Amino acid sequence: MFPDQLDEPTLLEGLQLVTGRDDHPALDRRLSVSPGTPSTGRCPAAANLESEPAGSGSGRDGLVSPTVGRPPKGAQVTERVLYAEPGSTWWPVLWGPAFALLGLAVEALTGGGVHWAGWTVAAAGLAVAALVWVYARRRLCSLRLTFAILRQGREELPVRRIAAADDVGVPVGARVLGGGWTPPRGTTAVPLRLDDDSTVLAWARDPAALRAAIQRVLRRP
């Protein structure tokens, strides 16, 4: 039975069977018909749907379809990642368990008895310590460059503020992006001149690749 074939008594009886109640003010208000209005014997909701002009929506049979959110024009270009470094991989988390397995194998081969509990605790402890270290590195030492933002660690620098990335001198006391006193270990500084003529130090494991990506953004019209 379709919605436009349901009369009011049928709807009321069905609701009473489900809820066990005889009084349904909300349904009474929804199904009420104003005085002087002839009853069509159809559900008002179905009548409202029929009153919609055909083709008024994008759905089938002229019904309005729900709007699917779409990113604004140019958003995909802005968020496109041009260069990124994760700060650390997750491989160090496996070093502890691998060391424990090696120890278990040595004990099993030598026949001196296998200390399962001890090696299990050692593997878990080393894995947790490595997990904390990797997580911190990925938060504090990662970088990502898009057409809109240069993110270094937890700091974000709008690309529109970058004036130059090539042939920029490094003045004494230049601020390091990301909040550290020096670039993270294993990275090299990439000096950037900003729109206020100040100089900041970006950093990357591959400074040439980061500089080339920034220059590509700056050349973009």
Stockholm file with secondary structure:
# STOCKHOLM 1.0

chainA/1-221         MFPDQLDEPTLLEGLQLVTGRDDHPALDRRLSVSPGTPSTGRCPAAANLESEPAGSGSGRDGLVSPTVGRPPKGAQVTERVLYAEPGSTWWPVLWGPAFALLGLAVEALTGGGVHWAGWTVAAAGLAVAALVWVYARRRLCSLRLTFAILRQGREELPVRRIAAADDVGVPVGARVLGGGWTPPRGTTAVPLRLDDDSTVLAWARDPAALRAAIQRVLRRP
#=GR chainA/1-221 SS CCGGGCCHHHHHHHHHHHHCCSCCHHHHHHHCCCTTCCCCSSCHHHHHHHHSCTTSSSSGGGCCCCCCCCCCTTHHHHHCCSEEECSSCSGGGGHHHHHHHHHHHHHHHHTSCCCHHHHHHHHHHHHHHHHHHHHHHHHHSCEEECSSEEEETTEEEEGGGEEECSSCCCCTTCEETTSCSSCCTTCEEEEEEETTSCEEEEEESSHHHHHHHHHHHHHCC
#=GC SS_cons         CCGGGCCHHHHHHHHHHHHCCSCCHHHHHHHCCCTTCCCCSSCHHHHHHHHSCTTSSSSGGGCCCCCCCCCCTTHHHHHCCSEEECSSCSGGGGHHHHHHHHHHHHHHHHTSCCCHHHHHHHHHHHHHHHHHHHHHHHHHSCEEECSSEEEETTEEEEGGGEEECSSCCCCTTCEETTSCSSCCTTCEEEEEEETTSCEEEEEESSHHHHHHHHHHHHHCC
//
